[in-house]
Amino acid sequence: MEGETSASNGSVFDKNNEIEAGRSSSSSSTSAADKRAERMKRLRELHLRRNEARKLNHQEVAEEDRRKKLPKNWEAVQRRVEWENKEEEAKKEAECRGEDYDRVKLLEISAEDAEKFERKRKKKNPDQGFSDFAAAQYRQYQRLTKQMKPSHEDYKKEIEQKGEAMFPTVDDVSYGGQGKVPKAAVDRMVADLEKQIDKREKYSRRRAHLDEEDIDYINERNMKFNKKLASFYDPFTAEIKQNLERGTAI
């Protein structure tokens, strides 16, 4: 009886060992599968991050290449366009409220800033008066081109359409384009020319007279004629004129 009991106890012990071994093997296989799944998950995340980094690098390279092909003053032009757009919006809002935009804008500027802007403007574009007809025409051209505001939206669309061809190089033979001008641009130019003609017809003012100037004319028409002569001959006749006035001419 004792032998049978010890045998039965040994068999139970063996079964328990087998069960424990099975449990340990199943738990070890489960932990290995979990680790493998976790590694695969991390690997997929790394692949996604690598692809995202590659995509961002490509976008940055393309953007840098686009910036290099733009003109050197492109950023300054963009800032100027944004400022002009804001000014235009503020002017429209003032008109809707029935206010004078220039007056409203001046109320927001201190006297010190206004004097500073005026000095800067005079220094940048001093009024040199009449020197010759070519300089007068050039100044008029500069003034008129500043008054004609370009269409920034059309400019951006044209850049998108033409791409690199919008900024030709020295080796480019397509200078001048196809000679096609939008009808809106032609109408804008015609309106500006009509405005100039109308202003020229209505404009009439008497020139300011300076008391310290020498009077060498008999009327305003003669004064203009003398100024034209002086612009060409003064460098050669100034000394002769001074001698005549002093009475020392021989």
PyMOL commands that set and color helices and strands:
alter all, ss='L'
color gray80, all
select helices_A, chain A and resi 2-69+74-96+101-107+111-124+133-147+152-166+183-202+220-246
alter helices_A, ss='H'
color red, helices_A
deselect
rebuild
show_as cartoon
